[in-house]
Amino acid sequence: MQRNSLRRFVSGVTIFILAVAAPAAAQILERPASRREPRMWISAAAGVMDIAAIGDAESVWDFGTGFMYRASLERSLGRGSAIGVAAGRSRIPLRASSEMLDRVDAHATVTSLMATFRGGGGSGFHQIYVVQAGALRFTDIEADDDNTVIDRGGNTDFAFSVGGGFGYGVNTRLSIGLVQELGLILHRGGGASGNSSNSAQQRITRIGASYGFALDRPR
């Protein structure tokens, strides 16, 4: 579902990041050795999310790929590492089907709240690796043709992911990066027994920027 156009979007923005980062390298080389590192980081990112099919009670949700947005607040641990919390939101296309329902094209709102660990930051080009775990919720599943509500209340599931990528430290405060994550959603169905469960993989590719504040004293 529009996966090719979304992937072209990610590739284009990645090339843009590389083009912007290259001229800034000369400026960083001129900076003095002493640095004041931020104690806190605030980040914003956008990208694409892909979720595998999920069985919910007596129905199946066959998800596609959709745009996602993410914001985070992190506390620095030093040496480029940080811990914090991240919130995300996406409106993802899907096809819902069951024994009582023909295949219906629809969209669902997917929101998340995660505890995060990030490592690998620094000046210039650097690697990034992330680990996160928390809650993911599906709500407002509506048919595309007539906006019929298939499921309004939704389910809250446990999810976790690991990922990696690369970044570029423009200066002490500002960093940009590209990260790819692979995760698992442990979905709890909403049937009468409440005991049905299903796991599904999720893949996220996101591009974002981080801004540091509350600087330490010079080292």
Secondary structure, DSSP 8 states (H G I E B T S, - for coil): --HHHHHHHHHHHHHHHHHHHHHHHHHHHTS-S----EEEEEEEEEEEEEE--EEETTEEEEE-EEEEEEEEEEEEEETTEEEEEEEEEEEEEEEEEESSS--EEEEEEEEEEEEEEEE---SEEEEEEEEEEEEEEEEEEEETTT--EEESS-EEEEEEEEEEEEEEE-SSSEEEEEEEEEEEEEEE--SSSS--EEEEEEEEEEEEEEEEEEE----
